[in-house]
């Protein structure tokens, strides 16, 4: 067995434990944020984003159960899975920077922007681990258009515009993701 086939086997094992319910849960989260952005202050919305983002994983599990699929535990001996999980840690470690930046700038919209970008970055290691180019496409498009929405949308609509960008990135990814 050569090195490429070993990597392909590890990637196949990673994909076997992956589920589309997590991106579906993420999209539901951002749809809610986009709607709330029209009705609540950015200060309240930033708290919803901060604490609500932790609900994406449990919502993904619930979606899996409702569709009759059981989320399989990832094999922690698989280096592809380990790299992906370590990438999650990288995203988590960046959250304080977003919170501090928003506090210093007195701009709660930075929490929404930071969340959109940080949670989008996880698509890069996912794309590599699953050998699917949609991961990098999702992350780059989501980040670039989130920045554009933040810069060019008027203040009362920034959070909703960023949420719309994220939802469009999810739609793009659902259409383009490899079917396993």
Residue pairs with C-beta under 8 A, 6 or more apart in sequence:
7 80
8 131
10 78
10 79
10 80
11 80
11 129
11 130
11 131
13 75
13 78
13 80
13 81
14 74
14 78
14 80
14 81
14 84
14 129
14 130
15 129
15 130
15 180
16 72
16 180
17 71
17 72
17 73
17 74
17 75
17 81
18 126
18 130
18 180
19 60
19 64
19 69
19 71
20 174
20 177
21 60
21 61
21 63
21 64
21 67
21 69
21 71
22 56
22 57
22 60
23 170
23 173
23 174
24 60
24 63
25 56
25 57
25 59
25 60
25 62
25 63
26 56
26 60
26 119
26 166
26 170
27 166
27 167
27 170
27 171
28 59
29 52
29 53
29 55
29 56
29 59
30 116
30 163
30 166
30 167
30 170
31 163
31 167
32 48
32 52
33 45
33 48
33 49
33 52
33 112
33 159
33 163
34 159
34 160
34 163
34 164
34 167
35 160
36 44
36 45
36 48
37 45
37 112
37 157
37 158
37 159
37 160
37 163
38 157
38 160
40 48
41 108
42 107
42 108
42 109
42 112
42 155
42 158
42 159
43 108
45 108
45 111
45 112
45 159
46 102
46 108
46 109
46 111
46 112
49 111
49 112
49 115
50 99
50 111
50 115
53 115
53 119
56 119
60 71
61 71
64 70
64 71
74 81
74 84
74 85
75 81
76 82
76 85
80 129
81 129
83 125
83 128
83 129
84 125
84 126
84 129
87 121
87 122
87 124
87 125
88 122
90 121
91 118
91 119
91 121
91 122
94 114
94 118
95 114
95 118
97 114
98 110
98 111
98 114
98 115
98 118
99 111
99 114
101 110
101 114
102 108
102 109
102 110
102 111
102 114
109 150
109 155
109 158
109 159
109 162
112 158
112 159
112 162
112 163
113 146
113 147
113 150
113 158
113 162
116 142
116 143
116 146
116 162
116 163
116 165
116 166
117 142
117 143
117 146
117 147
120 138
120 139
120 142
120 143
120 146
120 166
120 169
121 139
121 143
122 139
123 134
123 135
123 136
123 138
123 139
123 142
123 173
124 135
124 136
124 139
125 135
126 132
126 135
127 133
127 134
127 135
127 136
127 137
127 138
127 139
128 135
128 136
130 178
130 180
131 178
132 177
132 178
134 172
134 173
134 176
134 177
134 178
137 172
137 173
137 176
138 169
138 170
138 172
138 173
141 169
141 172
142 165
142 166
142 169
145 165
145 168
145 169
146 162
146 165
146 166
148 165
149 158
149 161
149 162
149 164
149 165
150 158
150 161
150 162
153 161
153 162
